[in-house]
Amino acid sequence: MFFASDNTSGAPPEIMAALLNANEGYDRSYGNDRLMADVTARIRHIFEAPEAAIYLVATGTVANALAIATLTPPWGAVFCHRHAHIEMDECGAPEFYSAGAKLVLVDGPHGKMTPDALAQTLATTGASGVHGVQRGMLSITNVTEAGTVYTPAEIASLTKRAKAHNLPCHLDGARFANALVTLGCTPAEMTWKSGIDAVSFGGTKNGLLGVEAVIFFDPAHAWEFELRRKRAGHLFSKHRFLSAQMAAYLENDLWLTLATRANAMGQRLGQGIAALNSAALTHPTQANMVFANWERGGHARLQSAGAIYYDLRPQPDGRETARMVASWSTTEADVDQFLTALRG
Ligand SMILES: Cc1ncc(COP(=O)(O)O)c(C=O)c1O
């Protein structure tokens, strides 16, 4: 019963097979491998973006941080949600790689910035001239850190506010596939058609061993990103093993199949918890992440049954909030066992 994160799962057989195939013979290094040409063509096709520049890195943190560094100057403000991964969980990597850009936090319920809160924050940033940071860029996350999903219309209403100040817009898509499956829209609709300029396109949470793509819809950013990736030590020499994973991930829509499974298990768990009198969801379950609270006794029962999840915030009334994440390999039996232990 591993619900701590979707990155507690292994990799599906298709990915392992692709790695074994890539291990045959020789190929060029540093991203010049044949498989990377395939990945680039596939991602351009999937995103309906024939000019897009595409790069692979091994962690979501560096995908975000290098994309942000490419899009904003050091004196820029990066507008993001108060609970964004770039704010809470990246140890200052966006600030470090951008040589000091400042994250400016925007509020909104259930992990989503509201357009009004963003507009207000935009209006007051940069007002003190040379004494303050200047407006730099927008970064949003989909699936959000609260497990909710921005629709393309919601994304567009945020990017519209940012574009009114000529700001570039980044999407942290560590769970891009999960968001897409929920929305049933196209990758283009969730991104450039809604005003997104760059995407961290996650693979690791959804079954890869450690590969994320960074996508720039404007190839003018390509060379700077390449230099930044190398300088940061994130250009892999045996890059073909990253390419092989991403190529297999995209082949036959494996990425969507895996996310569909993860989301189905997230929904099963969310619905099961919502049906209990003793527990309550704290955010709507819209993809593969579930947030809920219940009394301490329920946590003790789950822990002694071997359930692994994040036990987040003890509250004065004795209830504690938990975060559970389903992955591509979560089974119905895992979910049902969790619910049985919670019920007691
Ligand atoms: C929303 C979001 N963005 C980025 C990341 C970064 O991933 P990594 O741990 O690979 O650096 C995570 C991982 O938890 C995440 O949840």
Ligand as a Chemical Component Dictionary entry (heavy atoms), coordinates in Angstrom:
data_LIG
# 
_chem_comp.id                   LIG 
_chem_comp.type                 NON-POLYMER 
_chem_comp.pdbx_formal_charge   0 
_chem_comp.three_letter_code    LIG 
# 
loop_
_chem_comp_atom.comp_id 
_chem_comp_atom.atom_id 
_chem_comp_atom.alt_atom_id 
_chem_comp_atom.type_symbol 
_chem_comp_atom.charge 
_chem_comp_atom.model_Cartn_x 
_chem_comp_atom.model_Cartn_y 
_chem_comp_atom.model_Cartn_z 
_chem_comp_atom.pdbx_ordinal 
LIG C1 C1 C 0 4.393  19.393 -9.028 1  
LIG C2 C2 C 0 5.790  18.874 -9.020 2  
LIG N1 N1 N 0 6.719  19.508 -9.756 3  
LIG C3 C3 C 0 7.992  19.089 -9.793 4  
LIG C4 C4 C 0 8.401  17.997 -9.084 5  
LIG C5 C5 C 0 9.880  17.692 -9.114 6  
LIG O1 O1 O 0 10.272 16.448 -9.253 7  
LIG P1 P1 P 0 11.704 15.844 -8.815 8  
LIG O2 O2 O 0 11.487 15.242 -7.493 9  
LIG O3 O3 O 0 11.945 14.877 -9.931 10 
LIG O4 O4 O 0 12.719 16.914 -8.811 11 
LIG C6 C6 C 0 7.469  17.286 -8.297 12 
LIG C7 C7 C 0 7.881  16.119 -7.481 13 
LIG O5 O5 O 0 7.355  15.859 -6.434 14 
LIG C8 C8 C 0 6.137  17.750 -8.262 15 
LIG O6 O6 O 0 5.204  17.140 -7.522 16 
# 
loop_
_chem_comp_bond.comp_id 
_chem_comp_bond.atom_id_1 
_chem_comp_bond.atom_id_2 
_chem_comp_bond.value_order 
_chem_comp_bond.pdbx_ordinal 
LIG C1 C2 SING 1  
LIG C2 N1 SING 2  
LIG C2 C8 DOUB 3  
LIG N1 C3 DOUB 4  
LIG C3 C4 SING 5  
LIG C4 C5 SING 6  
LIG C4 C6 DOUB 7  
LIG C5 O1 SING 8  
LIG O1 P1 SING 9  
LIG P1 O2 DOUB 10 
LIG P1 O3 SING 11 
LIG P1 O4 SING 12 
LIG C6 C7 SING 13 
LIG C6 C8 SING 14 
LIG C7 O5 DOUB 15 
LIG C8 O6 SING 16 
# 
